[in-house]
């Protein structure tokens, strides 16, 4: 019996009353959101990510490490971890902002220290490093259920006055919950992240018998199954040649943050898929590809218009053990919305199917 992919279902979630942003400081806005002054945004319903703590100069988010997040290799990729990192990085900056002031993320960087696997809950703690009149810098650390550090990152944001928000707000806009985030009759069914995952990770036998390029060609042709993260988000490979890979991601509302635009972390996930896959095309059979870092510069916001983003990845350097690649992310009008760079290690003789590794 066929199953509908979660990203193709009617969206759940909502957004804060715009008056909230004009009424109180950024820290007070975050506390109100944490305490239920607005329903969780769509991205929260999709992956289970939630704001759990707000401090004087930081914020903490959690996200269940479900199998929905797994890549073809059976791990949670550095790009998917960027979905979790984006929230606390931005909210750490928001804690320093006065009322009617917002921010726009210019750059997000992550360094991966160990593989992220399914199971338990991931915790991302963001901290404010610097807040100026025009620029702010924040940092984040992501740990697994055992408290082990998985990734360390940072973000540079532009600070700017908000335009088009109400000049004043009633107390109700700040304090009263705006609902439970569930759209009426659908409340009885689980959110996507709570359901059994669709898709499959690839066994070690596949990676032993095929080169990285052959694996991508088989996935594009439908000869090999797509991983859970593709079924959850709509991410998919379009094309691959040696040293290059192209991926697409539909701009659906499930990907939206509380601001109502496609979350920067999901754009980073798309960029990472293209550039790491470009590196994968150079890997012979029996070689693992382990991402090391990811840097994304965001050039313009992305609206949930239902059209597709396209990421074009290419290898810039391929050594014996380290490869560096880049990716451009373009909207349906052909305008570049983000550029990314990343590196990965090529590990001959190491298991590529980390879901099976000890």
C-alpha positions, -999 to +999 in steps of 0.1 A: +000+000+000+016+033-010+023+059+017+021+097+013+054+114+021+049+138+051+060+169+030+031+163+007+005+164+035-015+195+046+009+216+067+006+219+105+017+247+128+014+285+128+032+317+134+034+344+161+012+375+160+034+402+143+024+425+171+045+404+194+077+416+177+069+453+183+056+449+218+086+435+237+123+428+236+137+398+217+143+379+250+107+384+260+095+373+226+114+341+229+100+334+264+065+340+252+070+316+223+085+290+246+055+293+269+029+289+241+021+324+229+021+309+194+017+274+179+049+256+170+060+265+134+057+240+106+093+229+108+088+220+145+059+197+136+079+181+108+111+172+127+100+176+164+124+205+170+114+228+199+127+258+218+131+246+254+152+272+273+158+309+270+186+326+290+200+361+292+224+355+263+214+322+248+187+297+239+184+259+238+166+237+212+160+200+212+152+176+184+145+139+185+171+119+166+146+099+147+153+076+117+134+101+096+166+122+097+189+095+083+210+098+051+217+069+027+247+061+049+225+057+080+237+088+098+223+123+104+243+145+080+259+177+089+234+195+067+205+180+086+221+190+119+221+226+105+183+225+108+187+221+145+216+246+148+199+274+129+173+279+157+196+285+187+221+304+167+194+330+156+176+330+190+209+337+208+211+369+188+175+376+194+180+377+232+200+409+227+176+428+205+152+455+216+115+456+205+108+461+168+143+449+158+151+418+139+180+399+124+189+381+091+213+353+091+243+361+068+264+330+074+262+297+092+291+274+098+293+239+114+322+216+122+313+179+127+333+161+154+317+127+154+289+109+135+253+117+146+232+086+148+195+079+153+183+074+189+175+097+218+173+135+217+198+160+202+203+192+222+216+224+206+227+252+230+232+286+214+251+315+230+256+351+221+292+360+214+288+396+202+259+420+196+266+453+178+244+479+161+246+462+127+262+428+132+259+400+158+278+368+163+266+336+180+278+301+186+262+267+191+272+232+203+251+201+195+253+171+219+237+137+217+216+119+243+248+108+261+261+144+263+288+138+237+297+168+215+287+161+179+291+195+163+303+230+170+291+260+149+287+298+146+266+323+128+269+359+117+237+379+115+227+414+103+207+434+128+180+457+114+148+475+124+116+456+116+094+472+090+057+467+086+050+454+122+023+471+143+035+500+164+019+486+195+004+454+208-022+444+233-012+423+263-031+395+247-007+394+218+021+388+242+007+365+269-022+346+255-015+312+239-025+312+202-036+276+202-019+242+206-005+242+171-028+214+159-053+223+132-085+209+147-095+175+135-060+164+126-048+167+162-054+130+169-028+119+143+009+120+151+032+146+137+055+133+109+085+128+132+065+106+155+056+080+129+075+051+115+100+064+090+097+057+053+127+051+030+158+029+036+194+034+043+218+014+021+236-016+034+274-020+035+271-045+006+259-018-017+288+005-009+313-024-012+300-033-047+294+002-062+313+034-065+298+066-051+288+077-085+271+044-093+251+046-061+239+081-070+230+070-106+210+040-091+191+063-067+182+088-094+170+059-116+149+044-088+170+012-087+181+019-051+157+033-024+158+069-012+167+075+025+142+086+051+153+123+050+142+124+013+108+111+022+104+135+051+114+167+032+111+161-005+149+163-010+161+143-040+190+139-064+185+151-100+218+144-117+254+133-111+286+131-130+322+127-117+329+156-095+294+171-097+259+165-083+226+183-085+198+181-059+163+196-056+141+206-026+105+218-030+098+250-011+068+238+009+054+253+041+065+224+063+100+239+060+091+273+075+104+288+107+083+312+130+092+340+105+071+323+078+101+318+054+119+286+046+143+279+074+180+286+067+189+252+081+169+234+054+187+254+027+220+244+043+208+207+042+201+210+004+235+226-002+253+200+019+236+172+000+248+185-034+284+192-023+290+161-003+274+140-031+298+157-055+326+144-034+309+110-032+311+107-070+349+105-067+348+077-042+356+041-054+338+011-040+346+004-003+353+040+005+335+060+032+329+097+028+329+116+062+319+152+062+341+175+082+326+210+079+300+231+062+297+269+056+267+285+040+263+322+031+226+332+027+219+359+000+181+362+000+151+348+018+131+319+004+093+319+003+072+287+006+058+291-029+058+254-037+084+257-064+118+240-062+152+251-050+181+236-069+216+230-055+245+225-079+276+209-062+310+206-076+344+194-063+371+220-061+399+198-048+401+161-045+432+148-026+439+112-014+421+118+019+405+152+019+381+167-007+367+202-008+335+211-027+311+240-032+275+244-040+252+272-054+215+271-043+192+287-069+155+294-067+130+286-095+137+320-111+174+311-114+185+336-087+212+324-063+198+323-027+228+307-010+264+296-016+282+269+004+315+252+008+324+221+027+350+194+031+350+156+037+374+128+043+377+099+019+383+068+041+393+037+021+384+004+037+361+021+063+324+012+066+302+036+045+270+022+060+275+038+095+240+027+106+255-008+108+289+002+122+298-003+159 
